[in-house]
């Protein structure tokens, strides 16, 4: 009896386990767009290589304003479309993103350089103060010749100019580094904004009667697109007919590249 129970359990659970479909994430590309006055129908294509059985095919990063009721999937030979589901997903920012780590390391190095610049300027300020404190050549140089005084004055002047140029170069470098640090923080914020965005996910469950390697096409409607008519009126001569050229201004803000 004890040996029969595990065998019976396996017999009962085996069909259930066999029915669990595998889940794959698939990339797709836009192959056709139909633009209306308000909205657009987007068609996408992907290549499926699947073994026999049930599968859930996920498509991520689709427009958040996608109309779930508009999703259509073209038929696939030797496969049944069991269900099509839509969901809204939210990306979570990844603190371990290598791009963020690289930018943060650069910021740390730049901050160290800022500390070094501050130290260098402090040393130059001290040296300038010492020179300024000893600029009165007549105080201890009563026996000095005019040539010696002139030589000392030249030295003080050249060194003071050199120090001020060095300090100005360091201040310029300091300002450049501050801009670079600000730029790095902007890039980090952009990465967080992109990785934390909201998007649509479409899950298509299919059952394959046999192994397949074929294209699948699905489509959906979005509201963040459309077109507006414009007209270009031209006349070459008042005695000739008016020429009217019809044009269209197309717009879209779906985030997709088309």
Secondary structure by P-SEA (a helix, b strand, c coil): caaaaaaaaaaaaaaaaaabbbbbbbbbbbcbbbbcccbbbbbbbbbbbccccbbbbbbcccccccccccccccccccccccbbbbbbbbbccccccaaaaaaaaaaaaaaaaaaaaaaaaaaaaaaaaaaaaacccccccccccaaaaaaaaaaaaaaaaaaaaaaaaaaaaaaaaaaaaaaaaaaaaaaaaaaabbbbbbbbbbbbccccbbbbbbcccccccbbbbbbbbbbccccccbbbbbbbbbbbcccccc
